[in-house]
Amino acid sequence: MGLVDSRRLFFQLRGKCKILVKNHAFKDYPERGFTKQELLYLVKQGKGNFKANSESLEAIDGSFLFLPKDDQGRECKLVILIEEVTIEGKGGPRKEMIIVCSAYREVKDETESK
C-alpha cells in the first residue's frame, strides 16, 4: 500500500479502530513526557502531516510518521504502523485495523532555563 492510500486509511480508521500503543512509546523514554492516554488522543484527534518514515536507516519497514502538535504546541513524531489482523469470532473471521506507534518530541530541561 502506498503513501496516499495509507494516509487515507489512517485518517479513515483512527477514530473507530483499535489502537495499540507500544510501551516503548511512553515508558522507555519518560523524559519525553508522553502518557498512553495522550498518545491515544493524538492518534485519534490530532491534526498534522502524515508521511513515509524514511528519516533514519533504523526506520521500521512499512511505517509512517504522523506529526501532530501536543497541547503546548510542540511537534510530536509518532511512528505509525497500520496492520490488518484477522480475528475469529461467532460471525466468522473479521478484520480489524490496529495502529501501533512509538513517539518522540523535544522537551526542554527545566534546569537549563535557570
C-alpha positions in Angstrom: 0.0 0.0 0.0 1.4 3.4 -1.0 1.6 6.6 1.0 -1.6 8.1 -0.5 -3.7 5.0 0.3 -2.1 4.7 3.8 -2.8 8.3 4.6 -6.4 8.0 3.5 -6.8 4.7 5.5 -5.2 6.2 8.6 -7.5 9.2 8.8 -10.5 7.0 7.9 -9.8 4.4 10.6 -8.2 6.3 13.5 -11.4 7.3 15.2 -13.1 3.9 15.0 -10.4 1.2 15.1 -8.5 -0.4 17.9 -5.3 1.5 18.7 -2.4 -0.3 20.4 0.2 1.9 21.9 3.5 0.1 22.5 5.1 0.6 25.9 8.2 1.9 24.1 6.3 5.0 23.1 5.7 6.2 26.6 7.6 4.0 29.2 11.1 3.7 27.7 11.6 7.5 27.4 9.8 9.1 30.4 11.7 12.4 29.8 9.6 12.9 26.7 6.5 13.2 28.9 4.1 11.1 27.0 1.3 9.2 28.6 -0.6 6.4 26.9 -3.8 8.5 27.1 -2.1 11.4 25.4 -0.8 9.2 22.6 -4.2 7.7 22.0 -5.7 11.2 21.9 -3.1 12.4 19.4 -3.7 9.4 17.1 -7.5 9.8 17.3 -7.8 13.6 17.3 -4.5 15.2 16.4 -4.0 17.3 13.3 -0.8 17.1 11.4 1.1 15.7 8.4 1.3 12.0 7.6 4.3 10.9 5.6 6.6 7.9 4.8 9.0 7.1 7.6 12.3 7.4 5.8 14.2 9.7 8.3 16.6 7.1 9.5 18.2 3.8 8.5 16.6 2.2 11.5 13.0 3.0 10.4 10.6 0.2 10.7 9.7 -1.3 7.4 6.2 -0.1 6.3 6.0 2.6 9.0 4.8 6.1 8.6 5.3 9.4 10.6 2.3 11.3 11.9 3.3 14.8 13.0 0.6 16.3 15.3 1.1 19.0 17.8 0.5 18.5 21.5 -1.5 20.8 23.8 1.6 23.0 24.2 2.1 23.4 20.5 5.2 21.1 20.4 5.5 19.0 17.3 5.3 15.2 18.1 6.6 12.5 15.8 4.5 9.3 16.1 5.8 6.3 14.2 2.7 4.5 12.9 2.2 1.0 11.6 -1.1 0.1 10.1 -1.7 -3.7 10.4 -4.6 -5.9 9.4 -5.4 -8.6 11.9 -7.9 -11.4 11.4 -9.9 -12.3 14.4 -12.0 -15.4 14.6 -15.5 -14.7 16.1 -19.0 -16.0 16.2 -19.8 -14.5 12.9 -16.7 -15.9 11.2 -13.4 -14.1 10.6 -13.5 -10.3 10.7 -10.7 -7.9 10.1 -9.7 -5.1 12.5 -7.1 -2.4 11.9 -4.6 -1.7 14.6 -2.3 1.3 14.8 1.0 0.6 16.6 3.1 3.6 17.5 6.3 4.9 19.2 6.7 8.6 19.9 9.2 11.4 20.1 9.1 15.1 20.9 11.7 17.7 22.1 11.2 18.6 25.7 13.3 21.4 27.3 15.0 20.5 30.5 13.7 22.9 33.2 17.1 23.1 34.8 18.6 24.5 31.6 16.5 27.6 31.7 17.6 28.5 35.3 
